[in-house]
């Protein structure tokens, strides 16, 4: 048995739920072309989020869905990706050359936020997106070390703007490139805010689908000011299952909602400890904290990531997990978190400010 018409096939394809994403194709993409012949079904599907590493599993899921519907003919599915700009806070506009800015934040330090941020950025780049990483943790920049860029400095072509450094396909900027790594940043809030705005707006970013911003930890004046002044498409909250970490993470999530920034989800880091000798897993920081927080705030739990020796060793050596061991179980969880994060962003309202002409009023 086959589906009766090309229109039926197209509608059926749109209704298929993508594995790992829990979203229908019609929600996070569209069927651009669909041909139904005696030889089988061919289709071109445009996704609104990067997932090149998952395209084969998506094809298998679609072939299985067609077969379950009674159509067992060969299915040839081609995927492409088109990432668009999404809305930001009402009084702000997206920055030039940056379609979407995603803040990775935590209520407190020490939860592995920077490790999560760099691996999310690398996962998006590996999946085919153009990605930048801004280390906004002015007091404790760690991305230069994590990406093997310590000691490097950005260059300037015009003496006014800086070129981002390159690492593993990422465009990277950090205050750590501009100051000595042993120099303490004894700055008050306004100086930190000014420094971040300079790093963000005086860096010559090049056609980014996503800029991942590794935010400073905490929920004080600095974080609130940055959330009000920086055009953010969405935020991700990183926490551990520990009750103390969750208390501060909840405040961080509430802060973003207060300034009208969509929270795309929660990542529970250090969910379980994996013994490097025997592989035994143990929930040393507790269990279920991230899931409960996600349920309380009605946001998705994007991933529960392990506390694993290899992850620490790889980031310390400047070769993060997603790049060092992309097929490892830990890296695959980062990939899944990145795909879930950007597929949820794809559901948000789009930004149309660039479509409208500027209105200039001249005195007559």
Helices and strands as residue ranges (DSSP letters): H 6-14, E 17-18, E 23-24, H 25-28, E 29-37, E 40-47, G 52-54, H 55-68, E 75-81, E 101-105, H 113-126, E 131-135, G 138-140, H 143-146, E 165-167, E 170-174, G 175-177, H 189-201, E 210-214, H 221-229, E 234-239, H 243-258, E 263-268, E 273-274, E 281-282, H 289-297, E 301-304, E 307-308, H 309-316, H 321-324, H 329-345, G 353-355
